[in-house]
Amino acid sequence: MKHRRVTSAPRLAVVAALIGLAASGAIASTAARGLEPERRGVPAAQEVDARAGLGAASTEPSPAASTKAPTKPAGCGLDAKLVPSCGLLWGVAPGAFTDLPASRALRNFEATTGRPADILHSYHRGDEVFPTADEIATVRQARKRILFANWKVAWGTTWSDVAAGGQDARIDRAAERFRAFPGKLFLALHHEPENDVRSGGGMTARDYAAMFRHTVERLRAKGVTNAVFVLAYMAYEPWCVQPWFEDLYPGDDVVDWIGMDPYLFARPGAYGYGDFAYLVNRTSNPSRWPGFYTWATREHGNKPLMVSEWGVYEHAADPAQKAWIYSTVRQQLPRFPAIKALVYFDSPNAPKGDTRPDSSEPALEEFRKLADSTTFSVTL
């Protein structure tokens, strides 16, 4: 998803890029992110249905990566990069596309779903001052949370400008705030960059990698030691097979976690309908693209993976479908042991519908079962 909370700067409309072609040189807005084919310019008819066209081999991780994760005992801790020693972190971007402050939206989400969140996900751009007072107050409560901030460093300029030092003053101001922040935080730099890649104009995939590297190195040089850096991909197959896709990665030394932002539709027969394995490892042709989870564990197997955004759009005609999808998360998570965090995108009016876990009683019942899993009992 793009820029989420309506209490931030005015939103611009997203201009979807045609697959493989250079589009407008303007930076895509952080406003609304739809789901797959419509916003990426790919007709739904070109996609393969999750249940009809994909066999188990196309959604399962590679054999080398499919060792079943053990059931997590209570008391799992975190290392210096916020990776749990066992189990997974449980997180949320609460009340997205609403006027609620993050603290109140988080309280509502936790009361509804029955589990405190480990991660509070927020979105910022350019010179916005963050972490905000509300975010700081939320993570400093008796029940600790980890802030996960998305920051579009190049807002109003280009990736190449940032990489060349043109926004060093902006980065330095942020560094001062990060140093003062109480504890560690996750920091994603321009999440979902695939949708904003252009053939020139300072917005190529290599420009993105250079921007990411320069920002991390600048922050570290300014004494920021408490930021854990996340490269959050859109993880959408038509982007993943582009010749520039590998150029986005800036290097293991500046990436701590790899994130993915996949979504599902609960309407049977439509694109984006499937189970958890399809969510994190979907592919229409394994010989061309193995699935995001399989790619990430093959190419960057030393990095923990985060489902940095995920959601399921309600199908009002059959609420049982969303409930079924939630049930597969509990069942299938052990097949994907590299995933160390799940961060839900909670919104009553996301671009393609309602992702709230309580959009129906059947959905909420299954989501509560997921939230109740001891897999998420990590000690912060």
HELIX and SHEET records of a PDB file:
HELIX    1   1 GLU A   36  ARG A   40  1                                   5    
HELIX    2   2 ALA A   44  GLN A   46  5                                   3    
HELIX    3   3 ALA A   56  THR A   59  1                                   4    
HELIX    4   4 PRO A   63  ALA A   65  5                                   3    
HELIX    5   5 ALA A  102  THR A  113  1                                  12    
HELIX    6   6 ALA A  133  VAL A  139  1                                   7    
HELIX    7   7 TRP A  159  ALA A  163  1                                   5    
HELIX    8   8 ASP A  168  ALA A  180  1                                  13    
HELIX    9   9 PRO A  193  ASP A  196  5                                   4    
HELIX   10  10 ALA A  205  ALA A  221  1                                  17    
HELIX   11  11 GLU A  237  CYS A  240  1                                   4    
HELIX   12  12 PHE A  245  LEU A  248  5                                   4    
HELIX   13  13 PHE A  276  ASN A  281  1                                   6    
HELIX   14  14 PHE A  292  GLU A  299  1                                   8    
HELIX   15  15 ALA A  320  GLN A  332  1                                  13    
HELIX   16  16 LEU A  333  ARG A  335  5                                   3    
HELIX   17  17 GLU A  361  ALA A  371  1                                  11    
HELIX   18  18 THR A  374  PHE A  376  5                                   3    
SHEET    1   A 9 TYR A 263  PHE A 265  0                                        
SHEET    2   A 9 LEU A 305  TYR A 313  1                                        
SHEET    3   A 9 TRP A 257  MET A 260  1                                        
SHEET    4   A 9 ALA A 227  TYR A 233  1                                        
SHEET    5   A 9 LEU A 185  LEU A 189  1                                        
SHEET    6   A 9 ILE A 146  LYS A 152  1                                        
SHEET    7   A 9 ILE A 119  ARG A 125  1                                        
SHEET    8   A 9 LEU A  89  ALA A  93  1                                        
SHEET    9   A 9 ILE A 339  PHE A 345  1                                        
END                                                                             
